[in-house]
Amino acid sequence: MPSETERRRWIEQWLAASEALRVQRARELAALSDAEALAAADALLTIGTAVELPPDPRTSSGLVEQQALLHGKGRA
């Protein structure tokens, strides 16, 4: 088991890495051109269209039916 000193060093290392990554992310975002930012946003918005939907999409999440079963009421 690591000592308290080792745990503290590990935490400090992760905190330092977290801050360095935050700074790097901010730099990269600031360096994006408008065209690159729009392309990235478009790519994110079209992720859902890349997946084919099943022929009979669900019309509910099933939560109502689950709650009815849990409360002993059978199907809702």
Backbone as a printed PyTorch tensor [residue, N CA C, xyz], in Angstrom:
tensor([[[  0.8490,  -1.1770,   0.0000],
         [  0.0000,   0.0000,   0.0000],
         [  0.8960,   1.2430,   0.0000]],

        [[  0.5720,   2.2270,  -0.8250],
         [  1.4090,   3.4290,  -0.8830],
         [  1.3470,   4.2240,   0.4180]],

        [[  2.4430,   4.8680,   0.7060],
         [  2.4900,   5.6960,   1.9150],
         [  1.7020,   6.9840,   1.6870]],

        [[  1.4750,   7.6930,   2.7670],
         [  0.7510,   8.9680,   2.6760],
         [  1.5120,   9.9490,   1.7830]],

        [[  2.8430,   9.9570,   1.8910],
         [  3.6630,  10.8420,   1.0580],
         [  3.5110,  10.4930,  -0.4230]],

        [[  3.5100,   9.1980,  -0.7350],
         [  3.3440,   8.7670,  -2.1270],
         [  1.9620,   9.1560,  -2.6590]],

        [[  0.9510,   9.0050,  -1.8180],
         [ -0.4040,   9.3860,  -2.2370],
         [ -0.4880,  10.8830,  -2.5070]],

        [[  0.1270,  11.6820,  -1.6360],
         [  0.1120,  13.1420,  -1.8300],
         [  0.8300,  13.5310,  -3.1150]],

        [[  1.9790,  12.8890,  -3.3790],
         [  2.7130,  13.1770,  -4.6230],
         [  1.8720,  12.8200,  -5.8430]],

        [[  1.1880,  11.6820,  -5.7570],
         [  0.3410,  11.2370,  -6.8590],
         [ -0.7810,  12.2570,  -7.1120]],

        [[ -1.4100,  12.7140,  -6.0370],
         [ -2.4790,  13.7060,  -6.1590],
         [ -1.9390,  15.0030,  -6.7510]],

        [[ -0.7920,  15.4570,  -6.2640],
         [ -0.1900,  16.6780,  -6.7980],
         [  0.1420,  16.5380,  -8.2820]],

        [[  0.6420,  15.3570,  -8.6610],
         [  0.9710,  15.1170, -10.0690],
         [ -0.2900,  15.1940, -10.9390]],

        [[ -1.3680,  14.5720, -10.4870],
         [ -2.6100,  14.6010, -11.2620],
         [ -3.2100,  16.0050, -11.3150]],

        [[ -3.1170,  16.7390, -10.2290],
         [ -3.6140,  18.1210, -10.2360],
         [ -2.8080,  18.9820, -11.2090]],

        [[ -1.4880,  18.8000, -11.2170],
         [ -0.6420,  19.5550, -12.1460],
         [ -0.9620,  19.1770, -13.5880]],

        [[ -1.1550,  17.8830, -13.8400],
         [ -1.4960,  17.4300, -15.1930],
         [ -2.8490,  17.9890, -15.6170]],

        [[ -3.7850,  18.0200, -14.6950],
         [ -5.1110,  18.5480, -14.9990],
         [ -5.0280,  20.0160, -15.4100]],

        [[ -4.2480,  20.7870, -14.6940],
         [ -4.0980,  22.2080, -15.0240],
         [ -3.3940,  22.3740, -16.3690]],

        [[ -2.3640,  21.5740, -16.6130],
         [ -1.6490,  21.6550, -17.9020],
         [ -2.5740,  21.3010, -19.0560]],

        [[ -3.4120,  20.3080, -18.8660],
         [ -4.3610,  19.9290, -19.9170],
         [ -5.4110,  21.0160, -20.1400]],

        [[ -5.8510,  21.6610, -19.0580],
         [ -6.8200,  22.7540, -19.2010],
         [ -6.2190,  23.8930, -20.0140]],

        [[ -4.9820,  24.2420, -19.7270],
         [ -4.3000,  25.3150, -20.4510],
         [ -4.1320,  24.9290, -21.9200]],

        [[ -3.7080,  23.6850, -22.1720],
         [ -3.5180,  23.2310, -23.5480],
         [ -4.8450,  23.2640, -24.3190]],

        [[ -5.9240,  22.8050, -23.6860],
         [ -7.2460,  22.8020, -24.3310],
         [ -7.6560,  24.2330, -24.6840]],

        [[ -7.4310,  25.1650, -23.7750],
         [ -7.7690,  26.5690, -24.0350],
         [ -6.9530,  27.1190, -25.1970]],

        [[ -5.6610,  26.7690, -25.2520],
         [ -4.8210,  27.2140, -26.3750],
         [ -5.3340,  26.6710, -27.7030]],

        [[ -5.6530,  25.3810, -27.7180],
         [ -6.1150,  24.7600, -28.9580],
         [ -7.4450,  25.3540, -29.4150]],

        [[ -8.3460,  25.6090, -28.4790],
         [ -9.6310,  26.2100, -28.8530],
         [ -9.4450,  27.6350, -29.3670]],

        [[ -8.5520,  28.3870, -28.7340],
         [ -8.3010,  29.7630, -29.1720],
         [ -7.6610,  29.7920, -30.5580]],

        [[ -6.9080,  28.7450, -30.9020],
         [ -6.2170,  28.7030, -32.1940],
         [ -7.1250,  28.2460, -33.3370]],

        [[ -8.3150,  27.7450, -33.0210],
         [ -9.2230,  27.2840, -34.0750],
         [ -9.7050,  28.4550, -34.9200]],

        [[ -9.6990,  28.2510, -36.2120],
         [-10.2970,  29.2630, -37.0850],
         [-11.8120,  29.0860, -37.0340]],

        [[-12.5310,  30.0750, -37.5340],
         [-13.9940,  29.9680, -37.5700],
         [-14.4190,  28.7570, -38.3940]],

        [[-13.7450,  28.5290, -39.5100],
         [-14.0930,  27.3980, -40.3810],
         [-13.8560,  26.0730, -39.6600]],

        [[-12.7390,  25.9720, -38.9260],
         [-12.4510,  24.7400, -38.1860],
         [-13.4700,  24.5180, -37.0690]],

        [[-13.8420,  25.6000, -36.3870],
         [-14.8310,  25.4870, -35.3110],
         [-16.1820,  25.0570, -35.8690]],

        [[-16.5820,  25.6320, -36.9970],
         [-17.8530,  25.2430, -37.6170],
         [-17.8190,  23.7950, -38.0820]],

        [[-16.6880,  23.3660, -38.6560],
         [-16.5610,  21.9840, -39.1100],
         [-16.6480,  21.0240, -37.9190]],

        [[-16.0030,  21.3720, -36.8040],
         [-16.0500,  20.5270, -35.6120],
         [-17.4680,  20.4530, -35.0530]],

        [[-18.1550,  21.5910, -35.0010],
         [-19.5360,  21.6080, -34.5060],
         [-20.4340,  20.7920, -35.4250]],

        [[-20.2470,  20.9320, -36.7240],
         [-21.0400,  20.1680, -37.6790],
         [-20.8070,  18.6730, -37.5140]],

        [[-19.5430,  18.2860, -37.3140],
         [-19.2240,  16.8680, -37.1170],
         [-19.9220,  16.3260, -35.8800]],

        [[-19.9480,  17.1110, -34.7990],
         [-20.6280,  16.6700, -33.5830],
         [-22.1370,  16.5520, -33.7850]],

        [[-22.6920,  17.5140, -34.5100],
         [-24.1430,  17.5050, -34.7140],
         [-24.5990,  16.3930, -35.6500]],

        [[-23.7150,  15.8920, -36.4860],
         [-24.1100,  14.8400, -37.4350],
         [-23.7550,  13.4460, -36.9530]],

        [[-23.2080,  13.3140, -35.7440],
         [-22.8570,  11.9830, -35.2410],
         [-24.0820,  11.0660, -35.2350]],

        [[-25.1980,  11.5690, -34.7860],
         [-26.4030,  10.7520, -34.6940],
         [-26.9370,  10.2880, -36.0310]],

        [[-26.6330,  11.0020, -37.0900],
         [-27.1470,  10.5980, -38.4030],
         [-26.3200,   9.4780, -39.0190]],

        [[-25.1630,   9.1660, -38.4340],
         [-24.3120,   8.1080, -38.9760],
         [-24.7930,   6.7200, -38.5540]],

        [[-25.7030,   6.6630, -37.5860],
         [-26.1960,   5.3860, -37.0840],
         [-27.5730,   5.1160, -37.6740]],

        [[-27.7110,   3.9300, -38.2360],
         [-29.0090,   3.5850, -38.8140],
         [-29.9960,   3.2440, -37.7040]],

        [[-31.1770,   3.8290, -37.7920],
         [-32.2000,   3.5540, -36.7870],
         [-32.8850,   2.2300, -37.0830]],

        [[-33.3440,   1.5350, -36.0520],
         [-34.0660,   0.2780, -36.2910],
         [-35.3740,   0.5740, -37.0280]],

        [[-35.8870,  -0.4080, -37.7630],
         [-37.1160,  -0.1720, -38.5360],
         [-38.3220,   0.1770, -37.6680]],

        [[-38.3440,  -0.3070, -36.4390],
         [-39.4610,   0.0010, -35.5330],
         [-38.9070,   0.6820, -34.2780]],

        [[-38.6320,   1.9860, -34.3670],
         [-38.0460,   2.6770, -33.2160],
         [-38.9730,   2.6430, -32.0130]],

        [[-38.3800,   2.6160, -30.8300],
         [-39.1700,   2.6010, -29.6010],
         [-39.9040,   3.9240, -29.4410]],

        [[-41.0570,   3.8450, -28.8570],
         [-41.8340,   5.0620, -28.6080],
         [-41.7770,   5.4730, -27.1370]],

        [[-41.1370,   4.6330, -26.3040],
         [-40.9720,   4.9900, -24.8980],
         [-39.6740,   4.3680, -24.3920]],

        [[-39.2590,   4.8130, -23.2300],
         [-38.0210,   4.2930, -22.6460],
         [-38.2520,   3.0080, -21.8650]],

        [[-39.5060,   2.7010, -21.5620],
         [-39.8180,   1.5210, -20.7610],
         [-39.8950,   1.8170, -19.2760]],

        [[-39.6380,   3.0650, -18.8970],
         [-39.6260,   3.4220, -17.4810],
         [-41.0020,   3.2450, -16.8370]],

        [[-42.0430,   3.6230, -17.5390],
         [-43.3930,   3.4990, -16.9740],
         [-43.7130,   2.0260, -16.7120]],

        [[-43.3800,   1.1700, -17.6840],
         [-43.6280,  -0.2600, -17.5200],
         [-42.8000,  -0.8330, -16.3780]],

        [[-41.5550,  -0.4020, -16.2640],
         [-40.6920,  -0.8850, -15.1910],
         [-41.2600,  -0.4910, -13.8310]],

        [[-41.6830,   0.7510, -13.6970],
         [-42.2300,   1.2040, -12.4210],
         [-43.5030,   0.4470, -12.0630]],

        [[-44.3340,   0.1590, -13.0640],
         [-45.5540,  -0.6180, -12.7980],
         [-45.1900,  -2.0130, -12.2950]],

        [[-44.1960,  -2.6280, -12.9030],
         [-43.7740,  -3.9520, -12.4640],
         [-43.2100,  -3.8910, -11.0390]],

        [[-42.4100,  -2.8900, -10.7440],
         [-41.8220,  -2.7620,  -9.4250],
         [-42.8620,  -2.5190,  -8.3410]],

        [[-43.9700,  -1.8980,  -8.7180],
         [-45.0410,  -1.6290,  -7.7570],
         [-46.1040,  -2.7290,  -7.7670]],

        [[-45.8030,  -3.8290,  -8.4740],
         [-46.6980,  -4.9800,  -8.4770],
         [-47.9920,  -4.7780,  -9.2400]],

        [[-47.9900,  -3.8760, -10.2060],
         [-49.2240,  -3.5830, -10.9350],
         [-49.2250,  -4.2270, -12.3270]],

        [[-48.2210,  -5.0380, -12.6380],
         [-48.1910,  -5.6540, -13.9600],
         [-47.8990,  -4.6110, -15.0170]],

        [[-48.4000,  -4.8440, -16.2050],
         [-48.1490,  -3.9050, -17.3050],
         [-49.0050,  -2.6570, -17.1440]],

        [[-48.4010,  -1.5400, -17.4960],
         [-49.1170,  -0.2640, -17.3850],
         [-50.0400,  -0.0710, -18.5690]]])
